[in-house]
């Protein structure tokens, strides 16, 4: 069955998932094409029918994750006035600190009940600042960091995790290409500059009703190609919306990360791959932390539909946009406008 036939069959059956698959990445670097194709078939099924999957044997060391978490806690424990000096609205690319309720991913809600910190590509050592408009276009700009006096471990721990997650993302692109019946290197020339934004997020415990207009993060889709998400163990918060409009829990599973597709892949694939709506509600009674890395196409790439994802029966659904402009527009819609004096 061809890719479009498989998608049409899925649509006609109105497939509605009740759980999220777990995919073992052991063979992601195998020299055996048969094993990589088998992995790609698993990924393809998840991308067409769910838009979310867990990955095990993902190669990011546990120590790197733990250090990233400890650095995250160190940052969020700073006084609010110190964090506000790094407010993301002071950055034209929205890098920096986002206080509680400053963002609103669902326009029907009154704000997202979490605080966050976002940053983009930067070398761990010998950092040279922003990469410039030639590479990052509308999303160009330097990262903002707290001083090492205030948070001595945060930058190093966060960037170490960032680069480990970027390497995982680079391994995933060839598998996504195979899943789309494309050459393994199809995305190589479109993802050379690691247009990846990482966030560290802190969700305070929520006591209001689930159907209230303020929740941890409102129902939304992600903006880039895919997200690599670490979520704190034993705390259920993430939920995914299925075709029957039912919220399916996506609890942490030991030793795994969550991968979910975003809007760039939906646009590239003309909705053959799903960018699935999800939300987070922390009703655990304790603080919750998560670390998402949003991996997209290079910011200067146009999001044009892949020819094999278009047919007479399935014409293009989206206007062609520049990747960087699209991501920046979503930041502006979520956080409001840039203000150097914010």
Secondary structure in CASP SS format (residue, H / E / C, confidence):
PFRMAT SS
TARGET T0000
AUTHOR 0000-0000-0000
METHOD secondary structure of the structure
MODEL  1
X C 1.00
X C 1.00
X H 1.00
X H 1.00
X H 1.00
X H 1.00
X H 1.00
X H 1.00
X H 1.00
X H 1.00
X H 1.00
X H 1.00
X C 1.00
X C 1.00
X C 1.00
X C 1.00
X C 1.00
X C 1.00
X C 1.00
X C 1.00
X C 1.00
X E 1.00
X E 1.00
X E 1.00
X C 1.00
X H 1.00
X H 1.00
X H 1.00
X H 1.00
X C 1.00
X C 1.00
X C 1.00
X H 1.00
X H 1.00
X H 1.00
X H 1.00
X H 1.00
X H 1.00
X H 1.00
X H 1.00
X H 1.00
X H 1.00
X H 1.00
X H 1.00
X H 1.00
X H 1.00
X H 1.00
X H 1.00
X H 1.00
X C 1.00
X C 1.00
X E 1.00
X E 1.00
X E 1.00
X E 1.00
X E 1.00
X C 1.00
X C 1.00
X C 1.00
X C 1.00
X C 1.00
X H 1.00
X H 1.00
X H 1.00
X H 1.00
X H 1.00
X H 1.00
X H 1.00
X H 1.00
X H 1.00
X H 1.00
X H 1.00
X H 1.00
X H 1.00
X H 1.00
X H 1.00
X C 1.00
X C 1.00
X C 1.00
X H 1.00
X H 1.00
X H 1.00
X H 1.00
X H 1.00
X C 1.00
X C 1.00
X E 1.00
X H 1.00
X H 1.00
X H 1.00
X C 1.00
X C 1.00
X C 1.00
X C 1.00
X C 1.00
X E 1.00
X E 1.00
X E 1.00
X C 1.00
X C 1.00
X C 1.00
X C 1.00
X C 1.00
X C 1.00
X C 1.00
X C 1.00
X C 1.00
X C 1.00
X C 1.00
X C 1.00
X E 1.00
X E 1.00
X C 1.00
X C 1.00
X E 1.00
X E 1.00
X E 1.00
X E 1.00
X E 1.00
X C 1.00
X C 1.00
X C 1.00
X C 1.00
X C 1.00
X C 1.00
X C 1.00
X C 1.00
X C 1.00
X C 1.00
X C 1.00
X C 1.00
X C 1.00
X H 1.00
X H 1.00
X H 1.00
X H 1.00
X H 1.00
X H 1.00
X H 1.00
X C 1.00
X C 1.00
X C 1.00
X C 1.00
X C 1.00
X C 1.00
X C 1.00
X C 1.00
X C 1.00
X C 1.00
X C 1.00
X C 1.00
X C 1.00
X C 1.00
X H 1.00
X H 1.00
X H 1.00
X H 1.00
X H 1.00
X H 1.00
X H 1.00
X H 1.00
X H 1.00
X H 1.00
X H 1.00
X H 1.00
X H 1.00
X H 1.00
X H 1.00
X H 1.00
X H 1.00
X H 1.00
X H 1.00
X H 1.00
X H 1.00
X H 1.00
X H 1.00
X H 1.00
X H 1.00
X H 1.00
X C 1.00
X C 1.00
X C 1.00
X C 1.00
X C 1.00
X C 1.00
X C 1.00
X C 1.00
X H 1.00
X H 1.00
X H 1.00
X C 1.00
X C 1.00
X C 1.00
X C 1.00
X E 1.00
X E 1.00
X E 1.00
X E 1.00
X E 1.00
X E 1.00
X E 1.00
X E 1.00
X E 1.00
X C 1.00
X C 1.00
X C 1.00
X C 1.00
X C 1.00
X C 1.00
X C 1.00
X C 1.00
X C 1.00
X C 1.00
X E 1.00
X E 1.00
X C 1.00
X E 1.00
X E 1.00
X E 1.00
X E 1.00
X C 1.00
X C 1.00
X C 1.00
X C 1.00
X C 1.00
X E 1.00
X E 1.00
X E 1.00
X E 1.00
X E 1.00
X E 1.00
X C 1.00
X C 1.00
X C 1.00
X C 1.00
X C 1.00
X C 1.00
X E 1.00
X E 1.00
X E 1.00
X E 1.00
X C 1.00
X C 1.00
X C 1.00
X C 1.00
X C 1.00
X E 1.00
X E 1.00
X E 1.00
X C 1.00
X C 1.00
X C 1.00
X C 1.00
X C 1.00
X C 1.00
X E 1.00
X E 1.00
X E 1.00
X E 1.00
X E 1.00
X E 1.00
X C 1.00
X H 1.00
X H 1.00
X H 1.00
X H 1.00
X H 1.00
X H 1.00
X C 1.00
X C 1.00
X C 1.00
X C 1.00
X C 1.00
X C 1.00
X C 1.00
X C 1.00
X C 1.00
X E 1.00
X E 1.00
X E 1.00
X C 1.00
X C 1.00
X C 1.00
X C 1.00
X C 1.00
X C 1.00
X C 1.00
X E 1.00
X E 1.00
X E 1.00
X E 1.00
X E 1.00
X E 1.00
X E 1.00
X E 1.00
X E 1.00
X C 1.00
X C 1.00
X C 1.00
X C 1.00
X C 1.00
X E 1.00
X C 1.00
X C 1.00
X C 1.00
X C 1.00
X H 1.00
X H 1.00
X H 1.00
X C 1.00
X C 1.00
X C 1.00
X C 1.00
X C 1.00
X C 1.00
X C 1.00
X C 1.00
X C 1.00
X C 1.00
X C 1.00
X C 1.00
X E 1.00
X H 1.00
X H 1.00
X H 1.00
X H 1.00
X H 1.00
X H 1.00
X H 1.00
X H 1.00
X H 1.00
X H 1.00
X H 1.00
X H 1.00
X H 1.00
X C 1.00
X C 1.00
X C 1.00
X C 1.00
X C 1.00
X C 1.00
X C 1.00
END
